Amino acid sequence: MSEPGISVRVLVTSGTGGGSGRAEHGLALWETVPHGDRSFRILLHTGQTGLTLSHNAGIRKLDWTPLGAVAPSHGHYDHTRGLLVRGRKNSRPCVEAR
């Protein structure tokens, strides 16, 4: 259940196909959380391949530049491997390890 003002968009799951969207085993959720007069964007999980993630984000016209965090809850391939492909498409890394 979402709190008022929080939006969650499903980008990758086995059920996001249909229409022009693609489906694959795995999960990726795009969350927008309002904070004062701004909003914070979180990518929770990244799916299995990154190709479905990029495609479905593209048809939804999501802008990657204000992405504040990538947050996989665990390291299974079907929740994290999308980082590999998504990172290659950016001119800058989408994740920085310190």
Backbone hydrogen bonds, N-H to C=O, Kabsch-Sander energy under -0.5 kcal/mol:
donor,donor_aa,acceptor,acceptor_aa,energy
6,I,3,E,-1.9
7,S,32,T,-2.2
9,R,30,W,-2.6
11,L,9,R,-0.6
11,L,28,A,-2.8
12,V,28,A,-1.8
16,T,13,T,-1.4
18,G,21,G,-0.8
21,G,18,G,-1.9
24,E,13,T,-1.1
27,L,78,D,-1.6
28,A,12,V,-1.7
29,L,44,L,-2.3
30,W,9,R,-2.9
31,E,29,L,-0.6
31,E,42,I,-3.1
32,T,7,S,-2.5
33,V,31,E,-0.5
33,V,40,F,-3.0
35,H,38,R,-3.4
38,R,35,H,-1.9
40,F,33,V,-2.8
41,R,66,P,-0.6
42,I,31,E,-2.7
43,L,69,A,-2.7
44,L,29,L,-2.8
44,L,42,I,-0.8
45,H,43,L,-0.8
46,T,79,H,-2.1
47,G,27,L,-2.0
54,S,50,G,-2.7
55,H,51,L,-2.4
56,N,52,T,-2.9
57,A,53,L,-2.2
58,G,54,S,-2.2
59,I,55,H,-2.3
60,R,56,N,-1.0
61,K,58,G,-1.3
62,L,57,A,-2.4
64,W,62,L,-0.6
67,L,64,W,-2.1
68,G,41,R,-2.3
69,A,41,R,-1.3
71,A,43,L,-2.9
79,H,76,H,-2.1
80,T,76,H,-0.8
80,T,77,Y,-0.6
81,R,77,Y,-2.0
82,G,47,G,-1.7
83,L,80,T,-2.0
84,L,81,R,-1.3
85,V,81,R,-0.8
86,R,82,G,-2.4
87,G,83,L,-2.4
88,R,84,L,-1.2
89,K,85,V,-1.2
90,N,86,R,-0.9
97,A,95,V,-0.5
